[in-house]
Amino acid sequence: MSFNSDASSPSTSASAADATTRDWIFPSYSFVHSPHNIHRTPRRRRFSSYQPPPQQFNSTASFQQRAAGNDSNTISSSVSRSRPGRFEFGNHEKSTTLLDGGIDGGGSAGVKSKSNEAVTSEKRGIKERKTTSSEETFLGVLRSWLRVRWPLTFTVAILIAVLSSLVHKNFSLHNEVTELQDRISKLNVKLKLCNLFDSIDIGGELSPQDVSVNNFSSKSLKIAALAFSITFLTLPFFLFKYVNYVSKSRRLFDNATEEISLNKQLAYRVDVFLSVTPYAKPLALLVATLLLICVGGLSLFGVTDGSLADSLWLSWTYVADSGNHANSEGLGPRLVSVSISFGGMLIFAMMLGLVSDAISEKFDSLRKGRSEVVEKNHTLILGWSNKLGSLLNQLAIANESMGGGIVVVMAERDKEDMELDIGKMEFDFRGTSVICRSGSPLILADLKKVSVSKARAIIVLADDGNADQSDARALRTVLSLTGVKEGLNGHIVVELSDLDNEVLVKLVGGDLVETVVAHDVIGRLMIQCARQPGLAQIWEDILGFENCEFYFKRWPKLDGMQFEDVLISFPEAIPCGVKVASHGGKIILNPEDTYVLQEGDEVLVIAEDDDSYAPSDLPMVKDAKFIHITRPTRKPQKILLCGWRRDIDDMIVVLDAFLAEGSELWMFNEVAENERERKLGDGGLDTDRLVNIKLINREGNAVIRRHLESLPLESFDSILILADESVEDSAIQADSRSLATLLLIRDIQAKRLPYGEALVSQGSWMGEMQQASVKSVIISEILDPRTKNLLSMSKISDYVLSNELVSMALAMVAEDRQINNVLEELFAEEGNELHIRGANLYIREGEELSFYEILLRARQRREIVIGYRPADTGKAVINPSSKNERRKWSLKDVFVVIADKE
C-alpha cells in the first residue's frame, strides 16, 4: 500500500523545499491505524532546531505537504506565540525511518529490522541532543548578553565621541585665543613704543616665524605647569604607597626583631611636631593654603589663557569664596575651579575648627583659673582652709582706706568652687577684688602664674587636718617660694600647727619668713583669758582691723623728745613702744619715760588707721598725784583642762610660769594616764621640773554627765574646754562637743549652788547658768564663727574664737611684718602683756579726770593705759577720743593696760 495513494491531503505539487521548512510532521490516519504499525508507548516530544536534509525521503516531503495543508497556519502561530524562534521535533529522523519501513517492507520482518534500527538511531539522537542542548545554552546566554550590552556599548561610544569632540574643540579654541592674545600683546608693545618714540617708525608686523615661536613657548609653559600640578597632586599617593611597601618589606625580611614600621615612625614624628610646636596647627593650615593656591594657580595657568599672576589671584578667589567658580567657562577651567573651591571649603572648615578650639580653650582656661594674673603689690594667699573667710574680711577692712586692694587666692581646688564659696561669705569686701586661681604652690609655673614675685605679702595657710602633714606641706611651699628666680618683693607669712616646726621653717625661709603658730597663739590666749576674764574681747578689738590696731611710723619732728612727752603727743593714737634704729630695728614695748627718740626711730601706736593720726603740740595736762595702792599678791589657783591637744605640754609650761606657787592643774580627758605621761615626755615636758603647779589626772568623757559629776566643778577658778584632738579636723563636730561640755558643766555648777543663791536664780534655767558663771570662768575654744553668736547671747562663758583670732593675726602680720614681734612679746611668758586692772589703782570714787591724766598716773606704775571698759557696758573702748576731756569715773570701771608680767 502506497503512502501516496492513501493520502487525503491536497495536491503534492508543492516543492520539496517548502516541505522541509515546516516545523511539525503529522502522520496520516491510514498510517496510524495500519496493522503493520508498531504500537509504542507515547513519548514526550522534544523540540529541536535540527532540520533533516530535503533529499532523503520524498514520501516525507509529500506527507509534510499534506500535513501543512491541513493545519500549518494554526500550529505554527501557536508555537510562535509560546516560544520565540523556530522549533522542530527532536525525533524527526526516527519518525521518517519508521515511515519508510512501514511502506516499503510491508512485512513483520521488515518491521523488526526497522525497529532495531530505530532504537539505535534513538540512542544516537539522545547523545546528539545532549551536545546540542549545551551548545544551545551557551548560545542563548551569549545572545542575551549581546542584546543587553549592545545598547550600553553604543551609548558609551557616543559619549566618548562627544567628549572627544568637545576636548578637540576646546583645544582648538584655546589655540586660536592664544594666537589672538599674542598678536594683541605685540600690538600693545608696538603702540607703547610708538607713544614713546614718535620719531621712530615702527611699522609692519612680526614675522610668522616669531609668532609661531612665541606661541610654542607659551604652550610649552602651560603644558609644563599643568604637568607639574598633576605630578604634585599624585606625589603624596605614591609616597604613601612607597612608605607602606618599605614597612612591609622590613617586616618580611626581619621577623625576629620587633622594629617599628616606617609609617608609624612618620605618624609619630608628625604627632610630636603638632604637640610640641606651639603654633603647629595654624602653621600647617597656612602651608596647606599656600600650596592649594600655588597648585591651583598653576593648573589654571595650564588650562586658561591668562597670565600666571592672574591665575594665582583667581586661585585665591576660589579658595576664599567657593562661589566664584560659577563664572568659569570651558571644561578644563571648570574642573580646576571646582577642585580649588572644594579644597578652599576644606581649608576654611579646618580654620573655623582651629579658631573654635582656640576660643573654647581660652574660655576653659579662664573658667578653670589657668590664666596668668597680671598684678603687682597684691596680697597672695596660698592654700584653702576654714580661716580663709575671716582672713579675707580682715584684708578687705585693711584695704578700705586705700579704696580697695587685690587679693589673689591660689589653691588646689576648682576655680568655680572657690568663687562659689567666697560668694557665700556674708561680709562686705569694701572695694577689694578677690581673684581665684587653681594651682599648686609646690609648682614654680603655678607660682609665676599668680605673679608671686610682685606680691607685697604672701600668706601660706595651714591645711585642715593632720598637723605634721600640714607643716610639712608648708615647709615645701616655702622652699618653692625661695626658689623663684625673679626673687620676692614681699615677705612670707606662714601659718604652722606645731611650735616644734617653727625653727625648721625659719631656717629654710630665712629673713623672708614670719611664722604664726596657730595652736600656740590660741593656747596662750586661752591661758591669759582664764586668768583675766574679758581679755578675749580686748584681743579681738586689737587684732582686728575693724577698731584699732598697731602701726609703726617714723615722725622726724619727734626726734629728741622723751617718751613721756610722746605719750600725750597724739590726740588720735596711743604710743606703746619704739622701734630703735640704732639697735637694728629692735622693738621696745613700754619703754622708760626718759628714753629719747633718736633719728631713724619709729613710734609704735594703737590707732584706728595708718592715716588717721599725727603728732600735735603738747597739751596742758594737770599733774596727777600718785595713788599708792599695793596690788594683791598672786594666789594659788585651781584650773581644769577638759580635752587633749597636741601642744598641751606647751600650755602646761605657760601655766606654770603664770600661776602662783601651789596651784593645781586638773587634766580631764579620754587618754589613759600612762599614755599621757608618754605623750608629755615626747613633747619635751618633764613634770618633775614644774615649779608652781601640780598635775592631777582624771580619765573620762567630757560629754558624759556622770563622768563630769565626779569632778569638783564648783571649786575650780577657771575651766578651759579645748577642741579635742580626736575631733579637731571637723570644726562643727569640735564646737558641738565643746558646747555640750560647757552646758553640762554650767548645769552641774548651778545644781550645786548654795541654797540661798539657788533661790535667787531659780527663775529660769539661763539665770541659773549665769549665776554659776559668776563663781568660775569657763574658756571654750571655738573653731566655727557661727558658734560665737550662741555663746555671746547666752553670756554663760567667756570664749575664744580660735580661727578668727588666728586670721586676724595673719592679716596684721601680712600688712606689716613688724607686728609679729609685738605679738610674740605680748604672748610670751616674759616681758609685757595685756592686763585688765581695776579702777581703784588709778582713781578715787567720784573723781573727775581726763584720759591723759589717768595715762600719766599709770606711767608712775610703768604701765600704758590703752583703753577702759565702763561698768555699765560690757564692751571695752580702746584708744578713746577726746583724751583731754575730763569726766567722772567709777570704781567699778576697769582699765586695759600694757605692763610687765606679774
Number of C-alpha atoms within 10 A of each C-alpha: 9 11 18 13 7 12 17 12 17 14 11 16 8 15 11 18 12 13 21 19 13 19 21 18 22 14 15 16 11 13 16 12 10 10 11 17 18 14 9 6 6 6 6 6 10 12 15 18 14 17 16 14 10 15 11 10 16 13 16 23 23 23 22 27 26 24 21 23 15 14 12 17 10 10 13 16 10 10 15 12 9 8 9 8 9 14 19 19 17 20 18 18 18 18 16 18 17 17 19 18 19 23 19 13 13 16 12 13 10 15 21 13 11 20 17 11 14 18 12 12 15 16 11 11 17 13 11 12 19 11 11 14 13 11 11 15 11 11 12 12 11 12 12 11 11 12 11 11 12 11 11 11 12 11 12 12 12 12 12 12 12 12 13 12 12 14 15 12 12 16 14 12 12 17 15 12 14 19 17 12 15 17 16 12 12 15 14 12 12 16 13 11 14 15 11 10 11 9 8 10 9 12 8 7 11 11 8 9 9 10 16 13 11 15 18 11 12 18 17 13 15 21 17 16 21 21 15 16 20 14 11 13 12 11 12 11 11 11 11 12 12 13 17 15 13 15 17 14 12 14 15 10 8 11 9 8 7 8 11 11 16 16 16 13 11 12 11 12 12 13 11 12 14 16 12 10 10 10 11 15 16 15 13 12 16 14 12 15 20 13 13 22 24 19 22 28 27 28 30 30 26 28 23 20 18 15 15 19 12 14 23 22 15 22 29 21 19 26 27 17 14 18 13 16 22 11 10 15 12 14 13 17 19 17 16 21 28 18 18 28 24 14 20 24 17 14 19 16 12 15 16 12 12 15 13 12 12 12 12 12 12 14 14 13 13 14 15 18 21 19 17 15 16 9 15 15 17 19 25 27 24 25 21 19 14 18 23 19 20 21 23 24 24 23 27 26 21 23 19 15 15 10 11 17 21 20 22 21 24 25 19 14 17 16 21 15 12 19 15 10 10 16 10 9 14 9 13 11 19 17 16 21 13 17 17 25 28 22 24 17 25 18 12 16 12 19 21 18 18 29 19 28 20 20 22 18 26 24 24 24 25 26 21 17 14 13 17 13 14 18 25 15 18 26 23 15 23 24 15 16 24 18 12 15 10 11 12 20 16 21 21 27 24 29 25 27 27 18 17 13 16 19 10 12 23 17 10 15 20 12 10 17 21 23 21 24 19 21 23 19 20 20 24 19 21 27 21 21 25 24 20 16 19 21 22 20 17 21 17 20 18 20 24 25 22 15 17 22 23 25 23 19 14 15 15 13 10 21 16 12 14 16 23 18 15 21 23 26 19 20 21 21 29 27 26 23 22 24 22 18 15 11 9 8 14 14 22 19 22 21 17 14 15 11 13 18 22 16 16 15 24 23 23 25 25 23 23 20 19 17 9 10 16 13 16 14 9 13 13 9 13 11 11 17 13 15 15 10 9 7 8 6 8 11 11 15 18 18 27 22 19 27 23 20 17 15 18 20 20 20 18 21 19 19 22 21 18 19 23 18 17 14 19 20 24 20 22 22 20 17 18 12 14 8 10 16 15 11 16 18 13 11 15 10 18 13 16 7 10 16 15 18 26 17 13 11 16 18 13 19 17 23 19 12 15 12 14 19 13 10 15 12 19 17 14 19 17 24 22 24 25 24 26 22 14 12 14 18 16 15 18 17 16 22 25 17 18 26 20 15 22 23 15 19 24 24 17 18 22 25 15 15 17 9 9 8 14 17 11 12 18 14 10 10 12 17 18 23 24 18 21 25 18 11 16 21 24 27 25 26 24 26 25 20 19 12 15 15 9 12 17 12 9 12 14 23 23 21 26 25 20 23 24 25 24 22 27 25 24 30 27 26 25 25 17 15 21 20 19 19 14 18 18 14 16 21 21 14 17 14 16 21 21 21 23 20 17 15 20 16 19 23 23 15 12 11 13 15 19 18 24 24 23 20 23 24 22 21 19 15 14 17 21 26 28 22 19 23 20 17 14 9 8 10 14 20 18 24 24 17 12 12 20 16 12 14 11 12 19 17 17 13 17 22 22 22 21 20 21 16 15 14
